[in-house]
Amino acid sequence: MNRIKHYRGSLILLALYAIALVYFMYALPADAQIPIHWNAEGEIDGYTGKTGSALFGMGLSLGLFLLIYLMPYYSPKYRNHEARFERILPGLSFVLILFFALINVYSYIIAFYGSSIPINFIFVIMGLMFLFLGNLLPKVPRNFFIGIRTPWTLSDEENWHKTHRVGGYLFVISGVILTIKGILLVSMQTFQTVTSVIAFGLVLYPLLYSFLLFRRKGH
């Protein structure tokens, strides 16, 4: 019971999120279309019904909470670094739920008011999430469920440490790019595409980096 107290922020956030979804469900017409996907230019290219969007959003948030909170019961590595995990997991749970809830709520706001908002919040929200994750990554102990999990990071402590340190820097840079991209609202399609490719390429590079470290060791 003492452990759940550290997650009260996540539980309060889930409750507020559920209240917001109930409000939108009643306020929007039955045939309302909710954005569910954006392309590299920040344009909406996928919609779903309000019920499907609510179920997916709440299901994802609850799933994330349970994945993080129940880690002591399924992770073989948890007991080896229990104190370190418990410094990280409550904050990680809160922020991930916050960002995914914000994306879902933003979708409902667009359904209400249209997409004429002068800032592309989808990129701002994702950018801030990457900034947070970039600061967190170097602190995550080696485990099978959270972090940059490749065959090479999981099999080698040094590879895990170096990959997460590099990944932390790249996530922060990617987050800055996406946040600025969302605020500037440059209409040039080339700019939108290139900045998205760079931002998400930086996030994916640590996967390749862990393999290069593995090969550098002569394997």
Secondary structure, DSSP 8 states (H G I E B T S, - for coil): -TGGGGGHHHHHHHHHHHHHHHHHHHHS-TT-EEEEEE-TTS-EEEEEEHHHHHHHHHHHHHHHHHHHHTHHHH-TTGGGGHHHHHHHHHHHHHHHHHHHHHHHHHHHHHHHH-S--SS-HHHHHHHHHHHHHHHHGGG--S-SSSS---HHHHT-HHHHHHHHHHHHHHHHHHHHHHHHHHHH----HHHHHHHHHHHHHHHHHHHHHHHHHHHHTT-
